[in-house]
Amino acid sequence: MAIPVTMADILHSVPAEDKLGFGTIFTDHMFVMDYEAEKGWHSPRIVPYEKFGVYPSNMTLHYGQAIFEGIKAFRTEDDRIVVFRVNDYLNRFNQSADHLCIPRIDVREVKQGLFQLLEIEKKWVPSKLGTALYIRPFIIATDPYVGVKVSDTYRLFIILSPVGAYYAAGFNPVSIKVEDKYVRATPGGLGEAKTPANYAMSLRAQVEAKKEGYTQVLWLDAIHRKYIEEVGTMNILFKINGEIITPALNGSILSGITRRTVLEVARDWGVKATERQISIEEVYEAHDKGTLEEVFGSGTAAVISPVGELSWKGKKITINNNQTGETAHKLFDYITGLQYGKQEDKFGWVETVTKL
Ligand code: COI
């Protein structure tokens, strides 16, 4: 059944593709749906993108019961609008929902709403390499109440934003501070959920790292302060002696879809790709021995982001002469090739939404 649509009075023109940054421009419409205990998720609709009202006592504003996702739609060379691994993202949305005691969504229903929204907003999907239409589904609690409890009501939104590279450096290597003072997540906590709390946790460290000239921070585990976790905006991977190594999913890092894509593609190429605990000492030792070949991040927003420099307790190491490594390059080309329809989709990750 088609979802009811209220069209916006003013339709904006699309921005120039070569000037796109990240997350500042939004399309004319959004998908919305509500939850109440008696009705479940109900009233899916597409409406103009605009401000909405909540009471100052809205529970999300006070206690952060909220989750989100980040998905991308692309315009292929033959003018199809496609989405990448959309079921994996929506299933992860439900895993985050479990962590935050938010009622699960029906993936098929939300996907249908998303596809209908993309059909309406297809002119906003850019085509230049490195650009995409970023899809941001999110759910907030809507009870007006200042006691701490699980909300009885929720609203789900899907908003769309044409984007370029997440980091100003684009596909050039970034410089990262290994954080030894603050922690992002703890065992048994919310680390693997895509929820605002994890990003709130990162802000102070981020501000301090920026002042010191770093693009991002690399988090270590909260207990030993030695095992590598993630960057916060992306997962992290190391190429040591020909092997790709990334921290195992331990409950406190995000189960990245791009991380999974990298591991699956690398293994398909016959490259050894291992998920295990890896300490910062091991990375520095590999550097000292000359076996640390590459470091790169993976994320939906960041895609593949090479790391050119790490700094831990004031000791800096330069990776691959601060140049993008061969593996990061090959992975970027292959994954974006799938997304822009230049590579045959042998994994079945790309779904066509509509044709222009
Ligand atoms: C994404 O990569 O989609 C994310 O959600 C990271 C966000 C901080 C931009």
Boltz pocket constraint, residues with backbone or C-beta under 6 A from the ligand:
constraints:
  - pocket:
      binder: B
      contacts: [[A, 69], [A, 70], [A, 71], [A, 232], [A, 233], [A, 234], [A, 299], [A, 300], [A, 301], [A, 302]]
      max_distance: 6.0
